[in-house]
Amino acid sequence: MDDLKITIIQSNLHWENKEENKIMFSQKIDSITDKTDLIVLPEMFTTGFSMKPKQFAESMDGYTVEWMKEQAKKKNCIITGSFICVEDGNYFNRLLWVNPDGSYSIYDKRHLFRMANEDSHYTAGQKKIVVELNGWKICPLVCYDLRFPVWSRNTLIRYNAAYKDDIQYEYDVLIYVANWPEVRSYPWKTLLLARAIENQCYVVGLNRVGNDGNTIYHSGDSAIVNAKGMIISRTKPHDESVETVLLNYDELHSFRKSFPAMLDADTFEINC
């Protein structure tokens, strides 16, 4: 299987200013000159972590969805990030996974950050998704979801002891898009490593930088971690950056074959 190129955009955000954020991200996306398979934007990339969904929410036929479709087509790659969406009278912190042909998948943030009253303004999602890109299976999640290992738990779908190349996991990459404040940067950095180790997968954590409208500061600390828990890319904290990283499938597959810890994992069910 081919390696996977992922581009992460660690950026400040214009507080509750959808137009300025789209202009800014259009420029940053245009600056990507090398071919990439996936571009990752932060959580609520059009507004910052706003608790004003009635004012800023858009429908699925709104401008943000159309903008993401245009960007995916222009760069011929996947674009993902979350925005404030309204559907059937409910507001969602919705991650959109947009393909170059305009088709898309959605994931509504499951774990709403009660300490900022997100649970009072938004409706929680009920299911995670696994999407496929160039043969890779990817599970995209949002910010506070990082603290809940049961929700992100990987599973071993197939393992043939006689033919160890015949091994398949539910997913190969976990992605977290975030607005994670600097005051809790230690848990952010630690939990990214934990999710990679326990799920034997790559983990991509993309966070914003700068102050939001509530003067809450974000240091970024975006990182990409391999299945052994080793950091293979960490963006410079506090700075805006655009970085493309290559994920190696053979390395992941070889580690899973030699250390199939998932064979001893506990089984359980999640009740939403």
PAMI-91438 format. One record per residue (C-alpha): residue number from 1; chain; x, z, y. Coordinates in pm, 1 decimal, always signed. Example, Ala and Ser with C-alpha at 12.3 -4.5 7.8 and 13.67 -1.06 7.14 Angstrom:
> i / ch / x / z / y
> 1 / A / +1230.0 / +780.0 / -450.0 $
> 2 / A / +1367.0 / +714.0 / -106.0 $
// end
This chain:
> i / ch / x / z / y
> 1 / A / +0.0 / +0.0 / +0.0 $
> 2 / A / +121.9 / -78.9 / +351.6 $
> 3 / A / +237.4 / +196.7 / +584.0 $
> 4 / A / -0.9 / +299.3 / +861.5 $
> 5 / A / +77.5 / +284.2 / +1234.1 $
> 6 / A / -103.3 / +547.2 / +1440.4 $
> 7 / A / -81.9 / +567.9 / +1819.3 $
> 8 / A / -169.1 / +900.0 / +1984.5 $
> 9 / A / -238.6 / +923.6 / +2357.5 $
> 10 / A / -167.4 / +1270.5 / +2493.7 $
> 11 / A / -316.1 / +1270.5 / +2842.6 $
> 12 / A / -457.4 / +1470.0 / +3126.9 $
> 13 / A / -827.7 / +1407.1 / +3193.9 $
> 14 / A / -1021.5 / +1354.2 / +3515.1 $
> 15 / A / -1274.2 / +1637.7 / +3508.4 $
> 16 / A / -1629.7 / +1510.3 / +3449.7 $
> 17 / A / -1538.3 / +1166.1 / +3582.6 $
> 18 / A / -1621.5 / +907.8 / +3320.7 $
> 19 / A / -1525.9 / +605.0 / +3527.8 $
> 20 / A / -1180.0 / +733.8 / +3621.9 $
> 21 / A / -1104.7 / +833.1 / +3263.8 $
> 22 / A / -1198.9 / +491.5 / +3129.9 $
> 23 / A / -980.3 / +321.1 / +3391.3 $
> 24 / A / -691.9 / +552.1 / +3301.9 $
> 25 / A / -725.5 / +502.7 / +2926.8 $
> 26 / A / -762.6 / +127.3 / +2969.3 $
> 27 / A / -424.5 / +126.7 / +3142.9 $
> 28 / A / -265.0 / +346.6 / +2877.9 $
> 29 / A / -403.3 / +130.1 / +2598.3 $
> 30 / A / -277.5 / -183.5 / +2774.9 $
> 31 / A / +70.2 / -25.8 / +2781.0 $
> 32 / A / +83.0 / -30.5 / +2398.1 $
> 33 / A / +288.5 / -341.8 / +2329.4 $
> 34 / A / +360.7 / -301.0 / +1957.7 $
> 35 / A / +95.9 / -370.8 / +1696.0 $
> 36 / A / -80.3 / -54.0 / +1586.5 $
> 37 / A / -354.9 / +14.3 / +1333.0 $
> 38 / A / -524.0 / +307.2 / +1507.7 $
> 39 / A / -538.1 / +450.0 / +1860.2 $
> 40 / A / -643.4 / +814.9 / +1892.5 $
> 41 / A / -798.3 / +953.1 / +2213.1 $
> 42 / A / -873.2 / +1321.7 / +2290.7 $
> 43 / A / -1193.8 / +1515.5 / +2241.4 $
> 44 / A / -1452.4 / +1437.0 / +2513.6 $
> 45 / A / -1205.9 / +1187.1 / +2656.7 $
> 46 / A / -1451.1 / +1062.8 / +2921.2 $
> 47 / A / -1527.8 / +1402.1 / +3078.9 $
> 48 / A / -1309.0 / +1682.1 / +2951.8 $
> 49 / A / -1470.1 / +1971.2 / +2763.5 $
> 50 / A / -1786.3 / +1980.1 / +2974.0 $
> 51 / A / -2089.3 / +2197.7 / +2912.1 $
> 52 / A / -2314.3 / +1966.1 / +3117.2 $
> 53 / A / -2450.7 / +1727.9 / +2853.1 $
> 54 / A / -2773.4 / +1663.2 / +3043.6 $
> 55 / A / -2567.3 / +1520.0 / +3327.5 $
> 56 / A / -2302.8 / +1326.7 / +3134.2 $
> 57 / A / -2448.6 / +1232.1 / +2795.0 $
> 58 / A / -2479.2 / +866.3 / +2695.0 $
> 59 / A / -2673.6 / +693.3 / +2422.2 $
> 60 / A / -2515.3 / +479.9 / +2152.5 $
> 61 / A / -2591.9 / +168.3 / +2356.1 $
> 62 / A / -2424.2 / +314.7 / +2666.8 $
> 63 / A / -2110.0 / +217.7 / +2851.4 $
> 64 / A / -1864.2 / +437.4 / +2658.9 $
> 65 / A / -1953.7 / +285.1 / +2322.1 $
> 66 / A / -1929.1 / -64.3 / +2469.2 $
> 67 / A / -1595.2 / +21.4 / +2629.7 $
> 68 / A / -1456.8 / +144.3 / +2297.0 $
> 69 / A / -1574.5 / -175.1 / +2127.2 $
> 70 / A / -1400.4 / -383.1 / +2394.4 $
> 71 / A / -1074.8 / -188.4 / +2356.2 $
> 72 / A / -1080.3 / -211.7 / +1975.9 $
> 73 / A / -1138.1 / -586.6 / +1991.3 $
> 74 / A / -870.8 / -639.2 / +2257.7 $
> 75 / A / -602.4 / -450.3 / +2062.6 $
> 76 / A / -732.3 / -559.1 / +1720.2 $
> 77 / A / -720.6 / -203.9 / +1589.6 $
> 78 / A / -934.6 / +104.2 / +1538.2 $
> 79 / A / -1012.4 / +325.4 / +1840.2 $
> 80 / A / -1129.4 / +684.1 / +1790.4 $
> 81 / A / -1211.6 / +980.1 / +2014.9 $
> 82 / A / -1515.1 / +1192.0 / +2100.8 $
> 83 / A / -1764.0 / +1178.0 / +2387.4 $
> 84 / A / -2093.6 / +1339.0 / +2489.5 $
> 85 / A / -2381.4 / +1161.3 / +2314.2 $
> 86 / A / -2758.2 / +1205.0 / +2331.0 $
> 87 / A / -2977.9 / +1103.0 / +2040.0 $
> 88 / A / -3340.3 / +1195.3 / +1968.7 $
> 89 / A / -3330.0 / +1457.3 / +2241.4 $
> 90 / A / -3021.8 / +1631.4 / +2098.7 $
> 91 / A / -2672.7 / +1640.1 / +2248.1 $
> 92 / A / -2367.0 / +1593.0 / +2029.1 $
> 93 / A / -1991.4 / +1616.0 / +2069.6 $
> 94 / A / -1962.7 / +1287.6 / +1883.9 $
> 95 / A / -1648.8 / +1128.3 / +1745.0 $
> 96 / A / -1671.2 / +752.1 / +1728.4 $
> 97 / A / -1458.9 / +543.2 / +1490.7 $
> 98 / A / -1474.9 / +186.5 / +1623.3 $
> 99 / A / -1356.4 / -121.1 / +1435.0 $
> 100 / A / -1229.1 / -440.5 / +1601.5 $
> 101 / A / -1545.1 / -625.1 / +1493.2 $
> 102 / A / -1762.0 / -377.0 / +1684.3 $
> 103 / A / -1891.5 / -186.0 / +1382.8 $
> 104 / A / -1844.9 / +190.2 / +1389.6 $
> 105 / A / -1882.7 / +521.8 / +1210.4 $
> 106 / A / -1976.1 / +854.0 / +1371.6 $
> 107 / A / -1891.3 / +1216.3 / +1313.1 $
> 108 / A / -2068.5 / +1492.6 / +1504.6 $
> 109 / A / -1853.7 / +1801.7 / +1558.0 $
> 110 / A / -1960.6 / +2059.6 / +1301.5 $
> 111 / A / -1810.1 / +2378.2 / +1443.4 $
> 112 / A / -1915.6 / +2438.0 / +1803.4 $
> 113 / A / -1694.4 / +2665.1 / +2013.6 $
> 114 / A / -1922.1 / +2959.4 / +2090.4 $
> 115 / A / -1665.0 / +3127.2 / +2316.2 $
> 116 / A / -1729.2 / +2845.9 / +2565.7 $
> 117 / A / -2105.2 / +2833.0 / +2482.4 $
> 118 / A / -2070.1 / +2491.3 / +2322.5 $
> 119 / A / -2323.5 / +2603.1 / +2060.9 $
> 120 / A / -2579.4 / +2662.3 / +2338.3 $
> 121 / A / -2551.3 / +2307.6 / +2474.2 $
> 122 / A / -2482.6 / +2089.3 / +2170.3 $
> 123 / A / -2620.2 / +2034.9 / +1821.5 $
> 124 / A / -2382.7 / +2082.2 / +1528.5 $
> 125 / A / -2313.9 / +1796.7 / +1289.4 $
> 126 / A / -2415.5 / +1827.3 / +924.9 $
> 127 / A / -2164.3 / +1611.5 / +739.1 $
> 128 / A / -1805.9 / +1495.7 / +759.6 $
> 129 / A / -1704.6 / +1136.5 / +706.7 $
> 130 / A / -1419.0 / +961.0 / +530.3 $
> 131 / A / -1335.2 / +615.3 / +663.2 $
> 132 / A / -1100.5 / +354.1 / +519.5 $
> 133 / A / -824.5 / +170.4 / +703.8 $
> 134 / A / -590.9 / -71.7 / +525.9 $
> 135 / A / -651.1 / +111.8 / +199.2 $
> 136 / A / -586.5 / +454.8 / +355.0 $
> 137 / A / -867.4 / +709.6 / +348.9 $
> 138 / A / -901.4 / +908.3 / +669.6 $
> 139 / A / -1110.5 / +1212.4 / +762.5 $
> 140 / A / -1155.3 / +1252.9 / +1141.5 $
> 141 / A / -1258.5 / +1593.7 / +1278.9 $
> 142 / A / -1285.0 / +1760.6 / +1619.9 $
> 143 / A / -1091.6 / +2052.4 / +1775.5 $
> 144 / A / -1249.7 / +2385.1 / +1662.1 $
> 145 / A / -1306.9 / +2232.6 / +1315.0 $
> 146 / A / -934.6 / +2297.5 / +1263.9 $
> 147 / A / -1002.1 / +2669.5 / +1212.1 $
> 148 / A / -1229.9 / +2614.2 / +911.5 $
> 149 / A / -1037.4 / +2507.7 / +599.8 $
> 150 / A / -1343.7 / +2485.8 / +374.5 $
> 151 / A / -1491.5 / +2210.0 / +590.2 $
> 152 / A / -1175.3 / +2000.6 / +579.3 $
> 153 / A / -1094.7 / +2070.1 / +214.1 $
> 154 / A / -952.9 / +1771.3 / +27.3 $
> 155 / A / -1047.9 / +1701.7 / -333.5 $
> 156 / A / -875.8 / +1533.0 / -624.4 $
> 157 / A / -1104.9 / +1249.9 / -730.8 $
> 158 / A / -897.4 / +1107.9 / -1015.4 $
> 159 / A / -584.9 / +1211.3 / -1203.5 $
> 160 / A / -452.0 / +1060.8 / -1524.3 $
> 161 / A / -178.9 / +1277.1 / -1677.4 $
> 162 / A / -59.4 / +990.2 / -1894.1 $
> 163 / A / -41.7 / +745.8 / -1603.4 $
> 164 / A / +50.5 / +950.1 / -1298.0 $
> 165 / A / +22.1 / +648.0 / -1070.3 $
> 166 / A / -352.0 / +671.8 / -1140.8 $
> 167 / A / -414.6 / +945.3 / -885.1 $
> 168 / A / -669.8 / +947.9 / -605.2 $
> 169 / A / -763.7 / +1203.1 / -338.6 $
> 170 / A / -1074.2 / +1211.5 / -121.5 $
> 171 / A / -858.5 / +1130.0 / +180.9 $
> 172 / A / -495.6 / +1072.1 / +281.2 $
> 173 / A / -501.8 / +1161.8 / +651.5 $
> 174 / A / -678.6 / +1432.9 / +852.6 $
> 175 / A / -721.0 / +1366.3 / +1225.2 $
> 176 / A / -811.4 / +1629.8 / +1483.3 $
> 177 / A / -895.9 / +1524.5 / +1840.6 $
> 178 / A / -894.9 / +1822.3 / +2073.7 $
> 179 / A / -918.5 / +2001.7 / +2406.4 $
> 180 / A / -724.5 / +2305.4 / +2277.2 $
> 181 / A / -606.9 / +2547.9 / +2551.7 $
> 182 / A / -243.7 / +2653.0 / +2582.2 $
> 183 / A / -336.8 / +3021.3 / +2546.8 $
> 184 / A / -409.1 / +2947.7 / +2179.1 $
> 185 / A / -131.5 / +2694.3 / +2121.3 $
> 186 / A / +27.4 / +2903.3 / +1845.5 $
> 187 / A / -282.0 / +2885.4 / +1620.5 $
> 188 / A / -310.8 / +2512.7 / +1698.4 $
> 189 / A / +43.3 / +2438.8 / +1588.0 $
> 190 / A / +24.2 / +2670.6 / +1286.3 $
> 191 / A / -310.2 / +2547.6 / +1156.8 $
> 192 / A / -204.4 / +2182.7 / +1173.2 $
> 193 / A / +75.9 / +2270.7 / +929.3 $
> 194 / A / -160.1 / +2470.9 / +707.9 $
> 195 / A / -417.7 / +2192.8 / +682.7 $
> 196 / A / -145.1 / +1945.5 / +580.5 $
> 197 / A / +4.1 / +2174.2 / +313.4 $
> 198 / A / -320.7 / +2287.4 / +153.5 $
> 199 / A / -474.9 / +1938.3 / +147.6 $
> 200 / A / -156.6 / +1748.4 / +54.4 $
> 201 / A / -215.5 / +1493.5 / +327.1 $
> 202 / A / -86.8 / +1375.7 / +662.3 $
> 203 / A / -238.6 / +1559.0 / +959.5 $
> 204 / A / -263.9 / +1409.9 / +1307.5 $
> 205 / A / -343.1 / +1656.4 / +1587.2 $
> 206 / A / -404.3 / +1494.7 / +1927.4 $
> 207 / A / -459.7 / +1731.2 / +2219.7 $
> 208 / A / -494.9 / +1684.8 / +2596.6 $
> 209 / A / -271.4 / +1825.9 / +2870.0 $
> 210 / A / -344.4 / +1971.1 / +3214.3 $
> 211 / A / -608.0 / +2189.6 / +3374.4 $
> 212 / A / -977.4 / +2126.6 / +3328.3 $
> 213 / A / -1252.9 / +2202.8 / +3580.3 $
> 214 / A / -1257.6 / +2566.2 / +3469.9 $
> 215 / A / -883.0 / +2601.0 / +3544.3 $
> 216 / A / -811.1 / +2626.8 / +3171.7 $
> 217 / A / -467.7 / +2481.7 / +3101.5 $
> 218 / A / -384.7 / +2262.0 / +2801.0 $
> 219 / A / -23.2 / +2210.9 / +2692.4 $
> 220 / A / -83.9 / +1924.0 / +2451.7 $
> 221 / A / +148.3 / +2008.6 / +2161.5 $
> 222 / A / +19.6 / +1704.1 / +1976.7 $
> 223 / A / +185.5 / +1655.3 / +1639.6 $
> 224 / A / +185.7 / +1455.4 / +1318.5 $
> 225 / A / +265.3 / +1647.6 / +1000.4 $
> 226 / A / +339.0 / +1520.7 / +649.1 $
> 227 / A / +195.0 / +1656.5 / +324.5 $
> 228 / A / +483.3 / +1899.9 / +281.1 $
> 229 / A / +404.5 / +2058.9 / +617.8 $
> 230 / A / +703.4 / +1900.8 / +791.5 $
> 231 / A / +654.6 / +1779.8 / +1148.9 $
> 232 / A / +743.6 / +1411.2 / +1165.0 $
> 233 / A / +641.3 / +1370.4 / +1527.9 $
> 234 / A / +576.1 / +1622.2 / +1804.0 $
> 235 / A / +505.2 / +1502.4 / +2155.5 $
> 236 / A / +671.8 / +1685.8 / +2442.6 $
> 237 / A / +438.0 / +1965.9 / +2556.1 $
> 238 / A / +282.8 / +1946.2 / +2903.7 $
> 239 / A / +365.4 / +1576.4 / +2946.4 $
> 240 / A / +146.3 / +1270.7 / +2916.5 $
> 241 / A / +271.9 / +1031.9 / +2650.4 $
> 242 / A / +179.6 / +738.3 / +2431.4 $
> 243 / A / +347.7 / +749.8 / +2091.5 $
> 244 / A / +321.3 / +533.9 / +1780.7 $
> 245 / A / +420.0 / +683.5 / +1445.1 $
> 246 / A / +450.3 / +520.9 / +1102.9 $
> 247 / A / +293.8 / +700.7 / +805.8 $
> 248 / A / +455.3 / +619.6 / +470.9 $
> 249 / A / +212.7 / +592.1 / +179.1 $
> 250 / A / +477.2 / +578.1 / -95.3 $
> 251 / A / +618.3 / +911.0 / +25.1 $
> 252 / A / +271.7 / +1069.1 / +17.1 $
> 253 / A / +185.8 / +925.9 / -324.4 $
> 254 / A / +518.2 / +1032.0 / -474.8 $
> 255 / A / +475.9 / +1390.1 / -355.1 $
> 256 / A / +123.5 / +1412.1 / -490.9 $
> 257 / A / +240.1 / +1284.9 / -831.9 $
> 258 / A / +527.4 / +1530.9 / -854.7 $
> 259 / A / +332.0 / +1830.1 / -726.2 $
> 260 / A / -39.0 / +1792.8 / -820.3 $
> 261 / A / -148.0 / +2134.7 / -695.9 $
> 262 / A / -504.1 / +2010.4 / -655.2 $
> 263 / A / -543.0 / +2027.6 / -1033.3 $
> 264 / A / -558.6 / +2406.5 / -995.0 $
> 265 / A / -790.5 / +2412.7 / -693.6 $
> 266 / A / -1114.3 / +2610.3 / -695.1 $
> 267 / A / -1447.1 / +2428.6 / -688.1 $
> 268 / A / -1724.7 / +2520.6 / -448.3 $
> 269 / A / -2017.7 / +2380.6 / -252.7 $
> 270 / A / -2079.5 / +2385.3 / +120.6 $
> 271 / A / -2426.6 / +2477.1 / +244.6 $
> 272 / A / -2483.2 / +2343.5 / +594.5 $
// end
